[in-house]
Structures are given as structure tokens and as C-alpha cells.
Amino acid sequence: MGKESPVQALYELCKKTFLTPSMGPATPQAIQKLCSLMDTVSPADVGLKEDDYEDDRGHGFFGINLLKNLPSSRAARWSQPITYLHIHECESFTIGIFCLPTSAVIPLHDHPGMTVLSKILYGSMHVKAYDWTEPACIQRSSEPEYSTVRLAKLQKDTILTAPCPTTVLYPKSGGNLHCFTAVSSCAVLDVLAPPYSDAAGRSCTYYQDYPYSSLKQIIGSPIEEKEENYGWLEEIEPPDDLYIRSGKYMGPTVQVC
């Protein structure tokens, strides 16, 4: 019997770590063990080489749970898409890879009730991430360009370049609301636990962020820290220019047992 592939090892460890959504969150020790394993995964381990999708132009479709709320009537465009490579999904977790060509953006979105581990396989990306402030601070602006906004604290606003450690976000910490911008062609291995599910109340919502100072004069100043550490987030419709297609995963398959 040959050596177990890193992808199979990741599946097995995810299966042990995320038993079922009803079992509650995984322990910090279990998450750290997963991070350590994901840190060892290379592009070759998942059938990729750098720039695989940099110049990959063609028709695509919106086939993953992250995009299920996009208008069904929208036609795929001849463009340079973000590509999603599906590896595995079950009730408790999903494993997949996002491949972003240079300058591609995955807009600000949330992960309700979810733990997400992300490993940059190659390239560089800018990550901006927020967590909601608690207790919730929700305001309705009198300005015509805003509607209802909620206060969030900035957790990360930085560029990550492979190789770098796996990052983790939790339901209420670590940057549960985040957006990615590809500084160069890049790929990200993601584990989401549990997966998005409309039926379970885990639908993906998109947001527009505004500087804290943009509404300061209207609603007063409910914070005592630096203003640049906060932002107002407004729920929006899925962006018209968000284009993600499913690609063919070429790495080792997962043997489900």
C-alpha cells in the first residue's frame, strides 16, 4: 500500500475534528493540529503548479455554495475568472481550492457559525478581515448613500505571501468577515466547517465597508479606540462582477470511509 496523500490525511483529520455540527466547535488543540498539517501541503500535493489559472479564459458558471444567491439569469462572461476546485464536501466540512488570477477579488463576505482554515498554496493576496463588535452597534443613516450599517472591528489588513502559516477564523473571532484581493496569481486551500447551508441558516452574505469616520458626525462616537480600527458594514446584494467557475480538480482523490 502506498503512502497516504496529504489530501487524504487532511480529509481524515477533518473527519476526526469536525464530527457533526451538533457536536459543537473543535478544540483549539485540534484546530492547531489541522493547521500544522495544512502548513505542509504544497501546490503539487493538490495537482497544481503556480500560475495554472493566470491566463485561463473561458466560459464559467456559478456552481458553489458561496455563490448560490447570485441571479440565475446572469450569463457567464468571457473573462478571467476565479476558479474553484472542489475536493470534498459532507455535512460537517468542505475542502476546496480557490485559484485567483492577478487582481481578482473575492468581495467582503461572512461565514455564519463557521470555522474556516485557509492556506495560501502559492502567490500573494491582500486580506482584509473584520469581526462584529459586541454588543451589536447597528445604525440607520440619514445619508442617502447608506442604509442600515453595523459596526465591525478590523482584525486584519495585510498582504500574505506563500509560504506562510495557515490562518483560522472562527464564528465570532479571527476575522469572520473577510475579502481577498490577488496581488499576484494565487491559490488558497480552504476548509470550511460546517459548510454553507441555507437550510441550516448559514447563508453567505456580502457587505460593503465604510470608514468609521464616514458616519461619525451622524451617529456620534461609540468607540474609545483608534477610529481606523473600525468600520461600518452594510449588507449588499451579491456583486455583479463576481465571477467564479468550477474547475477540474487534478490532485489525488479523497477515499471516503
Solvent accessible surface area in square Angstrom, and as a share of the most:
residue,aa,sasa,rsa
1,M,247,1.10
2,G,67,0.65
3,K,199,0.84
4,E,94,0.42
5,S,28,0.18
6,P,44,0.28
7,V,3,0.02
8,Q,22,0.10
9,A,25,0.19
10,L,2,0.01
11,Y,5,0.02
12,E,39,0.17
13,L,27,0.14
14,C,0,0.00
15,K,68,0.29
16,K,146,0.62
17,T,18,0.11
18,F,20,0.08
19,L,98,0.49
20,T,56,0.33
21,P,52,0.33
22,S,106,0.69
23,M,126,0.56
24,G,44,0.42
25,P,125,0.78
26,A,24,0.18
27,T,77,0.45
28,P,99,0.62
29,Q,136,0.60
30,A,27,0.21
31,I,6,0.03
32,Q,108,0.48
33,K,129,0.55
34,L,0,0.00
35,C,11,0.06
36,S,55,0.36
37,L,39,0.19
38,M,0,0.00
39,D,58,0.30
40,T,93,0.54
41,V,6,0.04
42,S,42,0.27
43,P,30,0.19
44,A,80,0.62
45,D,38,0.20
46,V,2,0.01
47,G,34,0.32
48,L,14,0.07
49,K,145,0.61
50,E,110,0.49
51,D,83,0.43
52,D,46,0.24
53,Y,29,0.11
54,E,37,0.17
55,D,112,0.58
56,D,46,0.24
57,R,130,0.47
58,G,8,0.08
59,H,128,0.57
60,G,10,0.09
61,F,113,0.47
62,F,45,0.19
63,G,49,0.48
64,I,24,0.12
65,N,46,0.24
66,L,13,0.06
67,L,2,0.01
68,K,86,0.36
69,N,71,0.36
70,L,14,0.07
71,P,68,0.43
72,S,122,0.79
73,S,106,0.69
74,R,48,0.18
75,A,79,0.61
76,A,30,0.23
77,R,91,0.33
78,W,172,0.60
79,S,29,0.19
80,Q,56,0.25
81,P,3,0.02
82,I,7,0.03
83,T,0,0.00
84,Y,19,0.07
85,L,2,0.01
86,H,91,0.41
87,I,19,0.10
88,H,21,0.09
89,E,76,0.34
90,C,49,0.29
91,E,125,0.56
92,S,10,0.06
93,F,3,0.01
94,T,12,0.07
95,I,0,0.00
96,G,1,0.01
97,I,0,0.00
98,F,16,0.07
99,C,1,0.00
100,L,1,0.01
101,P,2,0.01
102,T,61,0.36
103,S,81,0.53
104,A,16,0.13
105,V,70,0.40
106,I,4,0.02
107,P,21,0.13
108,L,10,0.05
109,H,6,0.03
110,D,14,0.08
111,H,6,0.03
112,P,37,0.23
113,G,48,0.46
114,M,0,0.00
115,T,14,0.08
116,V,2,0.01
117,L,0,0.00
118,S,13,0.08
119,K,11,0.05
120,I,8,0.04
121,L,10,0.05
122,Y,5,0.02
123,G,17,0.16
124,S,16,0.11
125,M,2,0.01
126,H,52,0.23
127,V,10,0.05
128,K,53,0.22
129,A,3,0.02
130,Y,9,0.03
131,D,11,0.06
132,W,60,0.21
133,T,24,0.14
134,E,116,0.52
135,P,123,0.77
136,A,50,0.39
137,C,23,0.14
138,I,99,0.50
139,Q,58,0.26
140,R,180,0.66
141,S,12,0.08
142,S,97,0.62
143,E,63,0.28
144,P,131,0.82
145,E,103,0.46
146,Y,30,0.11
147,S,50,0.32
148,T,50,0.29
149,V,1,0.01
150,R,59,0.21
151,L,5,0.03
152,A,0,0.00
153,K,63,0.27
154,L,43,0.22
155,Q,86,0.38
156,K,59,0.25
157,D,76,0.39
158,T,54,0.31
159,I,97,0.49
160,L,38,0.19
161,T,72,0.42
162,A,24,0.19
163,P,130,0.82
164,C,24,0.15
165,P,101,0.64
166,T,14,0.08
167,T,42,0.25
168,V,33,0.19
169,L,10,0.05
170,Y,79,0.30
171,P,55,0.35
172,K,163,0.69
173,S,54,0.35
174,G,38,0.37
175,G,0,0.00
176,N,10,0.05
177,L,1,0.00
178,H,11,0.05
179,C,25,0.15
180,F,12,0.05
181,T,46,0.27
182,A,2,0.01
183,V,72,0.41
184,S,42,0.27
185,S,9,0.06
186,C,1,0.00
187,A,0,0.00
188,V,1,0.01
189,L,1,0.00
190,D,10,0.05
191,V,0,0.00
192,L,19,0.10
193,A,6,0.04
194,P,18,0.12
195,P,7,0.04
196,Y,13,0.05
197,S,28,0.18
198,D,71,0.37
199,A,111,0.86
200,A,60,0.46
201,G,59,0.56
202,R,32,0.12
203,S,42,0.27
204,C,8,0.05
205,T,31,0.18
206,Y,4,0.02
207,Y,25,0.09
208,Q,77,0.34
209,D,33,0.17
210,Y,44,0.17
211,P,89,0.56
212,Y,2,0.01
213,S,66,0.42
214,S,42,0.27
215,L,0,0.00
216,K,64,0.27
217,Q,161,0.72
218,I,64,0.33
219,I,38,0.19
220,G,37,0.35
221,S,70,0.45
222,P,75,0.47
223,I,25,0.12
224,E,179,0.80
225,E,89,0.40
226,K,136,0.58
227,E,54,0.24
228,E,122,0.55
229,N,50,0.25
230,Y,23,0.09
231,G,1,0.01
232,W,0,0.00
233,L,3,0.01
234,E,21,0.10
235,E,117,0.53
236,I,59,0.30
237,E,143,0.64
238,P,19,0.12
239,P,25,0.16
240,D,112,0.58
241,D,112,0.58
242,L,4,0.02
243,Y,11,0.04
244,I,0,0.00
245,R,33,0.12
246,S,38,0.25
247,G,26,0.25
248,K,151,0.64
249,Y,35,0.13
250,M,132,0.59
251,G,13,0.12
252,P,51,0.32
253,T,93,0.54
254,V,21,0.12
255,Q,120,0.53
256,V,102,0.58
257,C,115,0.69
